[in-house]
Amino acid sequence: MFVHANTVKQMLLAIDFVKDLGLEVVIVGGSDSWQIADLLKQNNIAVILNEEHSLPTLEDDDVDQPYKTAAMLQKAGVLFSLTDNDAQTRGRNLPFNAGTTVAYGLTKEQALQAITLNAAKILGIDKTTGSIEVGKDANLVLSEGDILDMKSSIITAAYIQGREINLSNKQTQLYERYKYKYGLK
């Protein structure tokens, strides 16, 4: 069961609710999950963090708390993943969100795992996807530069289940059309 909760009170209510029903729960949002990380670990409850680039939930929280939460959950041993819940970007900023967590305590490997293997584990599909292993789906993104860095990352190819995805869109077509016309390349 996926429960959208951000404050400690909301998360504690969710934990009590699912214990009574005997269900597994995943906290979605979890901006204050760092405060009850030990309880989440004890109850084997995963967290999907969203809105990493936001203000803190409570006035007393550190101003950079949304950036630090991922590292705090990692240190406590809580299974978590990251998402880009912004309707304007529709997932395009997910690698950048993961890159931000590197600046606040995660290693690059942990940040990448938070958007790949950890997400697959939370969804229960880690036997077929989420990491590069023999027998798993070949879901890959190739990038020039650091994929977690918005400035240096240039996606060159993407594969879903081993099939190459056409990355061209209206913007790339216009760029190709006019770069020669205006001598940009």
Secondary structure per residue as TSV (DSSP state, phi and psi in degrees):
chain	resnum	aa	ss	phi	psi
A	1	M	-	360.0	130.9
A	2	F	E	-98.1	121.0
A	3	V	E	-117.5	122.9
A	4	H	E	-81.7	113.3
A	5	A	E	-151.4	139.7
A	6	N	-	-118.9	-40.3
A	7	T	S	-85.7	160.8
A	8	V	H	-59.2	-43.5
A	9	K	H	-59.5	-44.3
A	10	Q	H	-62.8	-41.9
A	11	M	H	-68.9	-39.9
A	12	L	H	-63.5	-40.1
A	13	L	H	-62.1	-41.4
A	14	A	H	-63.8	-42.7
A	15	I	H	-62.8	-46.8
A	16	D	H	-62.5	-40.4
A	17	F	H	-62.3	-47.5
A	18	V	H	-74.8	-27.2
A	19	K	H	-61.8	-42.4
A	20	D	H	-64.6	-33.2
A	21	L	H	-92.6	-12.1
A	22	G	T	73.0	30.0
A	23	L	-	-101.8	156.3
A	24	E	-	-85.8	143.8
A	25	V	-	-128.4	147.1
A	26	V	E	-123.9	128.3
A	27	I	E	-85.1	125.6
A	28	V	E	-108.1	125.7
A	29	G	E	110.0	-84.0
A	30	G	-	54.8	35.5
A	31	S	T	-61.9	-30.7
A	32	D	T	-103.0	18.4
A	33	S	G	-63.3	-24.3
A	34	W	G	-60.9	-26.0
A	35	Q	G	-73.9	-25.3
A	36	I	G	-122.6	31.7
A	37	A	H	-57.0	-40.7
A	38	D	H	-63.4	-41.1
A	39	L	H	-65.3	-40.7
A	40	L	H	-62.7	-42.8
A	41	K	H	-63.3	-45.9
A	42	Q	H	-59.5	-37.0
A	43	N	T	-95.5	7.8
A	44	N	T	54.4	47.6
A	45	I	-	-106.3	124.8
A	46	A	E	-87.3	159.8
A	47	V	E	-131.5	133.9
A	48	I	E	-106.9	107.1
A	49	L	E	-80.5	134.8
A	50	N	-	-131.7	164.4
A	51	E	-	59.7	50.3
A	52	E	S	-62.7	-32.0
A	53	H	S	-95.5	74.5
A	54	S	S	-147.6	176.2
A	55	L	-	-79.9	158.3
A	56	P	-	-61.2	155.0
A	57	T	S	-69.1	-44.3
A	58	L	S	-108.7	152.1
A	59	E	T	-62.0	-31.1
A	60	D	T	-81.9	-10.8
A	61	D	S	-71.4	153.5
A	62	D	-	-59.8	147.9
A	63	V	T	-64.2	-26.7
A	64	D	T	-99.7	16.1
A	65	Q	H	-57.9	-42.2
A	66	P	H	-57.8	-30.1
A	67	Y	H	-77.4	-31.5
A	68	K	H	-86.2	-16.9
A	69	T	H	-58.8	-41.9
A	70	A	H	-59.1	-46.0
A	71	A	H	-65.1	-35.5
A	72	M	H	-68.0	-39.4
A	73	L	H	-67.5	-40.4
A	74	Q	H	-60.1	-45.8
A	75	K	H	-62.5	-34.8
A	76	A	H	-81.2	-9.2
A	77	G	T	85.2	18.4
A	78	V	-	-83.7	132.9
A	79	L	-	-72.2	124.6
A	80	F	E	-144.2	159.5
A	81	S	E	-137.9	169.9
A	82	L	E	-113.7	152.9
A	83	T	-	-140.7	162.9
A	84	D	-	-113.2	97.0
A	85	N	-	-93.4	20.8
A	86	D	-	-91.7	121.4
A	87	A	T	-63.5	-25.4
A	88	Q	T	-73.5	-37.0
A	89	T	T	-95.3	-21.5
A	90	R	T	47.8	46.7
A	91	G	T	92.3	-9.7
A	92	R	T	-65.1	-25.1
A	93	N	T	-93.4	6.1
A	94	L	H	-57.3	-47.7
A	95	P	H	-62.4	-36.0
A	96	F	H	-66.0	-40.5
A	97	N	H	-60.2	-42.5
A	98	A	H	-64.7	-39.3
A	99	G	H	-62.3	-35.4
A	100	T	H	-63.0	-37.1
A	101	T	H	-65.6	-25.3
A	102	V	H	-65.6	-40.2
A	103	A	H	-66.7	-17.1
A	104	Y	T	-117.2	27.2
A	105	G	T	125.6	-20.0
A	106	L	-	-84.7	153.8
A	107	T	-	-79.7	164.8
A	108	K	H	-61.3	-37.1
A	109	E	H	-64.9	-42.5
A	110	Q	H	-65.6	-39.7
A	111	A	H	-65.6	-42.7
A	112	L	H	-65.2	-40.2
A	113	Q	H	-64.0	-30.9
A	114	A	H	-66.8	-21.8
A	115	I	H	-109.0	1.9
A	116	T	T	-124.7	-87.6
A	117	L	H	-64.0	-41.4
A	118	N	H	-62.4	-41.1
A	119	A	H	-62.2	-41.5
A	120	A	H	-64.7	-39.3
A	121	K	H	-63.2	-43.8
A	122	I	H	-61.9	-38.6
A	123	L	H	-82.0	-8.4
A	124	G	T	77.8	23.2
A	125	I	-	-118.1	20.7
A	126	D	T	-70.4	-11.1
A	127	K	T	-75.4	-21.6
A	128	T	T	-116.3	-16.3
A	129	T	S	-154.2	172.7
A	130	G	S	108.0	-19.4
A	131	S	S	-150.9	165.3
A	132	I	-	-93.3	103.5
A	133	E	-	-146.3	155.4
A	134	V	T	-61.6	132.5
A	135	G	T	93.5	-10.4
A	136	K	S	-95.1	159.0
A	137	D	-	-58.7	140.4
A	138	A	-	-87.2	77.8
A	139	N	-	-100.8	106.2
A	140	L	E	-134.4	150.6
A	141	V	E	-127.6	126.6
A	142	L	E	-105.9	138.0
A	143	S	E	-139.3	139.6
A	144	E	E	-82.9	134.4
A	145	G	S	83.9	-175.0
A	146	D	-	-80.5	118.0
A	147	I	T	-64.2	-21.3
A	148	L	T	-89.0	-0.5
A	149	D	-	-110.9	117.2
A	150	M	T	-60.2	-32.0
A	151	K	T	-77.4	-38.0
A	152	S	T	-101.5	-8.3
A	153	S	-	-82.7	122.1
A	154	I	E	-127.3	109.8
A	155	I	E	-71.2	124.1
A	156	T	E	-105.5	-26.9
A	157	A	E	-159.7	154.1
A	158	A	E	-142.8	143.1
A	159	Y	E	-131.2	135.6
A	160	I	E	-122.4	120.7
A	161	Q	T	50.7	40.5
A	162	G	T	82.6	-6.8
A	163	R	E	-97.2	130.0
A	164	E	E	-69.8	138.4
A	165	I	-	-99.6	134.3
A	166	N	-	-73.6	117.9
A	167	L	-	-93.0	1.7
A	168	S	-	-75.1	146.4
A	169	N	-	-147.5	-175.0
A	170	K	H	-58.4	-41.4
A	171	Q	H	-67.2	-42.5
A	172	T	H	-67.8	-36.2
A	173	Q	H	-65.3	-42.7
A	174	L	H	-65.2	-40.2
A	175	Y	H	-60.4	-49.2
A	176	E	H	-60.4	-40.7
A	177	R	H	-64.3	-44.1
A	178	Y	H	-95.0	-13.2
A	179	K	H	-65.8	-34.3
A	180	Y	H	-79.2	-38.9
A	181	K	H	-59.1	-39.2
A	182	Y	T	-104.4	11.2
A	183	G	T	63.9	37.7
A	184	L	-	-81.2	-14.2
A	185	K	-	-145.7	360.0
